[in-house]
Amino acid sequence: MFSYRHAFHAGNHADVLKHAILIHVLDYLGQKDTPYWVIDTHAGAGLYRLDSDWANKNAEFADGIGRLWDRTDLPPLLARYMECMRQYNPNGQLRHYPGSPWLALDGLREHDRLRLFERHPTEAEVLVGNLEKRGGMALRQATIFDTDGFEGMKALLPPPPRRGLVVIDPSYEDKQDYRHVALAVKEGLKRFATGTYAVWYPQVQRRESTELPRQLEKLGAQRWLHASLSVRKPATDGFGLHGSGMFLVNPPWTLGAQLKEALPWLKNVLAQDERARYTLDVHMD
């Protein structure tokens, strides 16, 4: 169960979609003075080197963030995303990629908090080391748990300030993760109905991948958003990631309009064949 390493995929098309949305949510939460928490159920290592052997095995970032790096026609959602990415590559060379925990830390104010879960023993060790190197306020704001994030998040809900974001993005190597994700959001809403839940899922040739967003729609949340981006047709051998999706419960009301502009642009720029497409469903009753 511990074979997955996100460094293989850091900065790919799925990360572009996920992290552009995440940054917008964090910016939105930061507009109010009230503190908030971020809970990340599958944190990863936090920061990745794109010139490492792991990242260069398939060099997936080249067809993800690499295609955005020199563009000057970015829609606002992606311009903000690239602003954050360039902070980690100040010399203009694309060598580092921040994961969700690092993007969250960048957005936190003094009284905001970050709670990270990572069960992969190597990833957890690297995450701890990366956090120690970051030092300062990050060490005071963040707590790392080497336990199951699906179970651990429930004990933290609702967070003390009653404002927060829960990021749920397991590897889905184990197909049971799809069931665990739906149950985690369902249980989370019972404890913290006003929280924002951001679920990432892969588009792969598995029935569970297609059913997950439908299951999340049926949870009964009054406000939700579902965005997906496919960059190519599914592989004939049934393997590989041809796209991804983000399902948010209680999203910022500003996100839909931003994605309406960004998704067609991303579809064109990240397309790997003629089957590239996107979807956007917004339910804000």
Secondary structure, DSSP 8 states (H G I E B T S, - for coil): -----GGGTTTSHHHHHHHHHHHHHHHHHTTSSS--EEEESS-TTSEEETTSHHHHTT-GGGGTHHHHTT-S---HHHHHHHHHHHHT-TTS---EEE-HHHHHHHH--TT-EEEEE---HHHHHHHHHHHHHH-THHHHHEEEE-S-HHHHHHHT-S-TTS-EEEEE-----STHHHHHHHHHHHHHHHH-TTSEEEEEEEE-S-HHHHHHHHHHHTT--SEEEEEEEE-S---TTS-S--EEEEEEES--TTHHHHHHHHHHHHHHHH-SSTT-EEEEEEEE-
